[in-house]
């Protein structure tokens, strides 16, 4: 499915722009700059009514392998593994915003999923993750960074380090975002899983 679409989903990219239009101003985020952990926490709790719990996973050995556990209800609760780095927490929160904003109902309750019940669940998990990555690394900003990177005449690692720091993401997140944008915008055919 991803390869057929060259791992680029304009409808999700557009949804992120609509999300930023709906919520960005109130939380100081835009399509040309990265989003902070504080802004994500505020959006998840204030706009979507979640409770965030960084303690419970650490209290139960059976939960220790999960990055997060979604507990539906009123209010919904997201249990987050307290051992995660802030950049990993940012992705979990951005992905959770994807579930809510895209209105994805059938989903994994845990990250990493402990079971897959349907293709729809798998697809929704992917769509929410794509949304999360696009929110953390806005298309407009990262395309400008990639354009500058590809304009270099000699190899340097500093621009990659700078992007990791600028967006405050893991190397895997950054390279995965590259795989979504490079084929579409730079006509370099790659598929990265």
C-alpha positions as CSV (number, residue, x, y, z in Angstrom):
1,X,0.0,0.0,0.0
2,X,2.8,2.4,0.9
3,X,4.9,1.5,-2.1
4,X,2.0,1.9,-4.5
5,X,1.5,5.4,-3.2
6,X,5.3,6.1,-3.1
7,X,4.8,6.5,0.7
8,X,3.3,10.0,0.1
9,X,-0.2,10.8,1.2
10,X,-1.4,14.3,0.2
11,X,-4.6,13.9,2.1
12,X,-2.8,13.5,5.3
13,X,-0.3,16.3,4.5
14,X,-3.3,18.5,3.8
15,X,-5.0,17.4,7.1
16,X,-1.9,18.5,9.0
17,X,-2.1,22.0,7.3
18,X,-5.8,22.1,8.3
19,X,-4.9,21.0,11.9
20,X,-2.3,23.8,12.1
21,X,-4.8,26.3,10.8
22,X,-7.4,25.1,13.4
23,X,-5.0,24.9,16.4
24,X,-1.6,26.3,15.5
25,X,-2.1,30.0,16.4
26,X,-3.4,29.2,19.9
27,X,-0.3,27.0,20.6
28,X,2.4,28.9,18.8
29,X,3.0,26.4,16.0
30,X,3.0,26.8,12.2
31,X,3.8,25.0,9.0
32,X,7.3,26.5,8.8
33,X,8.7,25.6,12.2
34,X,8.8,22.6,14.6
35,X,6.3,22.0,17.3
36,X,7.4,21.8,21.0
37,X,6.6,19.0,23.5
38,X,4.8,21.6,25.7
39,X,2.5,22.6,22.8
40,X,1.7,18.9,22.0
41,X,0.9,18.2,25.7
42,X,-1.4,21.2,25.9
43,X,-3.2,20.3,22.7
44,X,-3.8,16.7,23.7
45,X,-5.0,17.7,27.2
46,X,-6.9,21.0,26.5
47,X,-8.3,20.4,23.1
48,X,-9.0,16.7,23.2
49,X,-9.5,16.2,26.9
50,X,-6.9,13.5,27.5
51,X,-5.2,12.7,30.7
52,X,-1.5,11.9,30.4
53,X,0.0,9.4,32.8
54,X,3.8,8.9,32.9
55,X,3.8,6.7,36.0
56,X,1.5,3.7,35.6
57,X,3.5,1.8,32.9
58,X,6.6,1.8,35.2
59,X,4.6,0.3,38.0
60,X,3.6,-2.9,36.1
61,X,6.2,-5.2,34.6
62,X,3.7,-6.5,32.1
63,X,3.4,-3.0,30.6
64,X,7.1,-2.2,30.6
65,X,7.7,-3.2,27.0
66,X,5.1,-0.7,25.7
67,X,5.9,2.9,24.8
68,X,2.3,3.9,25.4
69,X,-1.1,2.4,26.2
70,X,-4.4,4.1,25.2
71,X,-7.2,3.7,27.7
72,X,-10.5,4.8,26.2
73,X,-13.1,6.5,28.3
74,X,-14.2,9.8,29.5
75,X,-11.7,11.2,29.7
76,X,-9.4,9.1,27.6
77,X,-6.0,8.4,29.1
78,X,-2.7,7.9,27.5
79,X,-0.3,6.0,29.6
80,X,3.2,6.9,28.5
81,X,6.4,5.0,29.4
82,X,8.4,7.3,31.6
83,X,11.7,5.9,30.3
84,X,11.1,7.4,26.8
85,X,13.1,10.4,25.6
86,X,11.2,13.6,25.1
87,X,11.5,13.3,21.3
88,X,9.8,9.9,21.5
89,X,7.0,11.3,23.7
90,X,6.5,14.1,21.1
91,X,5.9,11.5,18.4
92,X,3.4,9.6,20.6
93,X,1.5,12.8,21.3
94,X,1.6,13.9,17.7
95,X,0.4,10.5,16.6
96,X,-2.4,10.6,19.1
97,X,-3.5,14.0,17.7
98,X,-3.6,12.2,14.3
99,X,-6.0,9.6,15.6
100,X,-8.3,12.3,17.0
101,X,-8.1,14.8,14.1
102,X,-8.4,12.2,11.4
103,X,-11.3,10.6,13.4
104,X,-9.7,7.1,13.3
105,X,-11.7,4.8,15.5
106,X,-10.2,1.3,14.9
107,X,-6.7,1.5,16.3
108,X,-4.1,-0.2,18.4
109,X,-4.4,0.3,22.1
110,X,-0.7,-0.2,22.6
111,X,2.5,1.1,21.1
112,X,4.1,-1.1,19.8
113,X,0.9,-3.0,19.0
114,X,0.5,-6.3,20.8
115,X,-2.1,-7.5,18.3
116,X,-3.5,-6.6,14.9
117,X,-7.1,-7.4,14.4
118,X,-7.7,-6.0,10.9
119,X,-6.2,-4.2,7.9
120,X,-8.3,-1.2,8.9
121,X,-6.5,-1.1,12.3
122,X,-3.1,-1.3,10.6
123,X,-4.1,1.4,8.1
124,X,-5.4,3.7,10.8
125,X,-2.2,3.2,12.9
126,X,-0.1,4.0,9.8
127,X,-2.2,7.1,9.0
128,X,-2.0,8.4,12.6
129,X,1.8,7.8,12.5
130,X,2.2,9.6,9.2
131,X,0.2,12.5,10.6
132,X,2.4,12.6,13.6
133,X,5.6,12.7,11.6
134,X,4.2,15.4,9.3
135,X,3.2,17.5,12.3
136,X,6.6,17.2,13.9
137,X,8.5,17.9,10.7
138,X,6.2,20.2,8.7
139,X,6.4,19.8,4.9
140,X,7.2,23.4,4.2
141,X,10.1,23.6,6.7
142,X,11.7,20.3,5.9
143,X,11.5,20.7,2.1
144,X,13.4,23.9,2.5
145,X,16.0,22.1,4.6
146,X,16.2,19.2,2.0
147,X,16.6,21.7,-0.9
148,X,19.6,23.3,0.9
149,X,21.0,19.9,1.7
150,X,20.8,18.7,-1.9
151,X,22.3,22.0,-3.1
152,X,25.5,21.2,-1.2
153,X,28.5,20.4,-3.5
154,X,30.4,18.3,-0.9
155,X,29.2,15.8,1.7
156,X,28.8,17.1,5.2
157,X,26.9,15.6,8.1
158,X,26.2,18.9,9.9
159,X,23.0,19.6,8.0
160,X,21.6,16.2,9.1
161,X,22.6,16.9,12.7
162,X,21.1,20.3,12.5
163,X,17.8,18.8,11.2
164,X,17.7,16.3,14.1
165,X,18.2,19.1,16.6
166,X,15.8,21.5,14.8
167,X,12.9,19.1,14.7
168,X,13.9,17.2,17.9
169,X,13.2,13.8,16.4
170,X,15.0,10.5,16.3
171,X,17.2,9.6,13.2
172,X,14.6,7.0,12.3
173,X,11.8,9.6,12.2
174,X,13.9,12.0,10.2
175,X,14.9,9.4,7.6
176,X,11.3,8.1,7.4
177,X,10.1,11.6,6.7
178,X,12.7,11.9,4.0
179,X,11.2,8.8,2.4
180,X,7.8,10.4,2.3
181,X,9.0,13.7,0.7
182,X,12.0,13.0,-1.5
183,X,10.4,10.8,-4.1
184,X,7.5,13.3,-4.5
185,X,9.3,16.6,-4.4
186,X,12.8,15.7,-5.7
187,X,12.1,13.0,-8.1
188,X,14.5,10.5,-6.5
189,X,12.8,7.1,-6.3
190,X,13.3,5.5,-2.9
191,X,11.3,3.3,-0.7
192,X,12.4,3.2,2.9
193,X,10.9,0.9,5.6
